[in-house]
Amino acid sequence: MGLLTILKKMKHKEREMRLLMLGLDNAGKTTILKKLNGEDLSTISPTLGFNIKTLEHRGFKLNMWDVGGQKSLRSYWRNYFESTDGLVWVVDSADRLRMEDCRRELACLLQEEVHTHTHTLACLLQEERLGGATLLVFANKQDLPGALSKEAIREALGLDEILTHHWCILGCSAMTGENLLKGVDWLLDDIAARVFNAD
């Protein structure tokens, strides 16, 4: 038996998944990752590159990539798309002023709109590498006063127009941990059904 076959079987057996966490800066991506990993939340600074954590959950090995969301870094997002099984899009529910930015960036990632000439080529390049990835939208910071509801964010981001990916939106709080595991569980179920044929 060739080495490649064995390695492929091993990876399959390990049930490994690559999850990419994206969103605008200050949405709470790093806080969510730290909360999931049981780390201290009092010392979080903006992510200028990326953080990677490998977590075990329900027999799956999750390689979670948390990539900085500042405007200057967004053009680099596409460098992380390769082999992504699931995309976690984190939204700051209290950041009403940037909801349109948030919608536009997500639409570009998923190749739902290609009408702005500056984004066209980038969007086309990205389309294939995120093709079919399961999308989980975390409407984060639900614990803050003035946070938009999950339904309002679903509408603001135009999620119902996304037909190319399985998606789900959940209101959550990175600080309290509310719904974080529920979201990860949904993501795993969807990816497992697609990638591992739910074996």
C-alpha positions as CSV (number, residue, x, y, z in Angstrom):
1,M,0.0,0.0,0.0
2,G,1.4,3.4,-1.0
3,L,2.3,6.0,1.6
4,L,-0.1,8.5,0.2
5,T,-3.0,6.2,0.7
6,I,-2.1,5.6,4.3
7,L,-1.6,9.3,5.1
8,K,-5.0,10.1,3.5
9,K,-6.6,7.4,5.6
10,M,-4.9,8.7,8.7
11,K,-6.2,12.2,8.1
12,H,-9.6,10.9,7.4
13,K,-9.5,8.8,10.6
14,E,-8.3,11.8,12.6
15,R,-11.3,13.7,11.3
16,E,-9.4,16.9,11.0
17,M,-11.1,20.2,10.0
18,R,-9.7,23.6,9.1
19,L,-11.9,26.5,10.3
20,L,-11.2,30.1,9.3
21,M,-12.5,32.9,11.5
22,L,-12.9,36.2,9.8
23,G,-14.8,39.5,10.3
24,L,-14.1,43.1,10.7
25,D,-11.6,44.3,13.3
26,N,-12.9,44.3,16.9
27,A,-15.7,41.8,16.1
28,G,-14.5,39.5,18.8
29,K,-12.8,36.7,16.8
30,T,-9.8,36.3,19.2
31,T,-12.0,36.5,22.2
32,I,-14.2,33.7,20.9
33,L,-11.2,31.5,20.2
34,K,-9.8,32.2,23.7
35,K,-13.1,31.4,25.3
36,L,-13.4,28.1,23.4
37,N,-9.9,27.3,24.6
38,G,-10.6,28.3,28.2
39,E,-8.0,31.1,28.2
40,D,-8.0,34.3,30.1
41,L,-10.0,37.0,28.3
42,S,-8.5,40.0,30.1
43,T,-5.5,40.5,27.9
44,I,-6.6,40.6,24.3
45,S,-5.1,43.0,21.8
46,P,-5.9,43.4,18.1
47,T,-4.7,40.6,15.9
48,L,-2.1,42.0,13.5
49,G,-1.4,38.7,11.7
50,F,-3.1,35.5,12.7
51,N,-3.5,33.1,15.6
52,I,-3.9,29.3,15.2
53,K,-5.3,27.1,17.8
54,T,-5.8,23.3,17.5
55,L,-8.8,22.2,19.6
56,E,-10.3,18.8,20.1
57,H,-14.1,18.5,20.2
58,R,-16.3,15.5,19.8
59,G,-13.5,13.4,18.3
60,F,-12.7,16.1,15.7
61,K,-9.4,17.9,15.5
62,L,-10.1,21.5,14.7
63,N,-7.4,23.7,13.3
64,M,-8.9,27.2,13.9
65,W,-7.3,30.2,12.1
66,D,-8.2,33.6,13.6
67,V,-7.0,36.3,11.1
68,G,-6.8,40.0,11.8
69,G,-9.7,42.1,10.4
70,Q,-8.2,45.6,10.1
71,K,-8.8,47.1,6.7
72,S,-5.1,47.0,5.8
73,L,-5.1,43.2,6.4
74,R,-8.2,42.2,4.5
75,S,-6.5,41.9,1.2
76,Y,-4.4,39.1,2.8
77,W,-7.4,37.0,3.8
78,R,-7.4,35.1,0.6
79,N,-4.0,33.6,1.5
80,Y,-5.7,31.6,4.2
81,F,-8.6,30.1,2.1
82,E,-6.8,26.9,0.9
83,S,-8.5,23.7,2.2
84,T,-11.0,25.6,4.4
85,D,-13.9,23.4,5.6
86,G,-15.8,26.0,7.5
87,L,-15.9,29.8,7.7
88,V,-16.8,31.5,10.9
89,W,-17.8,35.1,10.2
90,V,-17.9,37.1,13.4
91,V,-20.0,40.3,13.6
92,D,-20.0,42.9,16.3
93,S,-23.7,43.2,16.8
94,A,-23.3,46.6,18.5
95,D,-21.3,48.1,15.6
96,R,-24.3,49.4,13.6
97,L,-22.2,51.9,11.6
98,R,-20.2,49.2,9.9
99,M,-22.9,46.7,9.1
100,E,-22.8,47.7,5.4
101,D,-18.9,47.1,5.4
102,C,-19.5,43.8,7.0
103,R,-22.1,42.8,4.4
104,R,-19.8,43.9,1.6
105,E,-16.8,42.0,2.8
106,L,-18.7,38.8,3.4
107,A,-20.4,39.0,0.0
108,C,-17.0,39.4,-1.6
109,L,-15.6,36.4,0.3
110,L,-18.5,34.2,-0.8
111,Q,-18.5,35.6,-4.4
112,E,-22.1,36.8,-4.1
113,E,-21.4,40.2,-5.7
114,V,-18.7,41.1,-8.2
115,H,-19.9,44.4,-9.4
116,T,-17.2,46.7,-7.9
117,H,-14.3,46.7,-10.3
118,T,-11.7,46.9,-7.5
119,H,-13.0,43.6,-6.0
120,T,-13.8,41.7,-9.1
121,L,-10.6,39.9,-9.7
122,A,-10.0,39.3,-6.0
123,C,-13.5,37.8,-5.7
124,L,-13.0,35.6,-8.7
125,L,-9.8,34.3,-7.3
126,Q,-11.4,33.5,-4.0
127,E,-14.5,31.8,-5.3
128,E,-13.0,28.4,-5.9
129,R,-11.0,28.1,-2.7
130,L,-13.9,28.8,-0.4
131,G,-16.3,26.8,-2.6
132,G,-18.7,24.8,-0.6
133,A,-17.3,25.8,2.8
134,T,-19.9,25.7,5.6
135,L,-20.6,29.3,6.9
136,L,-21.4,30.0,10.5
137,V,-22.2,33.7,11.3
138,F,-21.7,34.6,15.0
139,A,-23.7,37.7,15.9
140,N,-21.3,38.5,18.7
141,K,-21.7,40.9,21.7
142,Q,-25.4,40.2,22.2
143,D,-24.7,41.1,25.9
144,L,-24.0,44.7,25.0
145,P,-26.8,47.3,25.2
146,G,-28.0,48.4,21.7
147,A,-26.8,45.2,20.0
148,L,-28.8,44.4,16.9
149,S,-30.8,41.2,17.0
150,K,-29.8,38.0,15.1
151,E,-32.7,38.6,12.8
152,A,-31.7,42.2,12.1
153,I,-28.2,41.1,11.3
154,R,-29.4,38.3,9.1
155,E,-31.3,40.9,7.1
156,A,-28.4,43.5,7.1
157,L,-26.0,40.9,5.8
158,G,-28.4,39.6,3.1
159,L,-27.9,36.0,4.3
160,D,-31.0,34.7,2.7
161,E,-29.5,35.5,-0.7
162,I,-26.6,33.1,0.0
163,L,-27.4,29.9,-2.0
164,T,-23.9,28.7,-2.6
165,H,-23.1,27.7,1.0
166,H,-24.8,26.0,3.9
167,W,-25.1,28.8,6.5
168,C,-26.5,29.4,10.0
169,I,-26.5,32.6,12.2
170,L,-26.4,32.5,15.9
171,G,-26.5,35.3,18.5
172,C,-23.6,34.8,20.9
173,S,-21.4,36.4,23.5
174,A,-17.7,35.7,23.5
175,M,-17.5,37.0,27.1
176,T,-20.2,34.8,28.6
177,G,-19.7,31.9,26.1
178,E,-23.4,31.9,25.2
179,N,-24.1,29.8,22.0
180,L,-20.4,29.4,21.2
181,L,-20.4,25.6,21.5
182,K,-23.8,25.4,19.9
183,G,-22.3,27.1,16.8
184,V,-19.3,24.9,16.7
185,D,-21.5,21.8,17.0
186,W,-23.7,23.0,14.1
187,L,-20.5,23.6,12.0
188,L,-19.1,20.2,12.8
189,D,-22.4,18.4,12.0
190,D,-22.6,20.2,8.6
191,I,-19.0,19.7,7.6
192,A,-19.0,16.0,8.8
193,A,-22.1,15.3,6.7
194,R,-20.3,16.9,3.7
195,V,-16.7,15.8,4.2
196,F,-16.8,12.6,6.2
197,N,-20.2,11.4,5.0
198,A,-21.3,11.4,8.7
199,D,-19.4,8.2,9.3
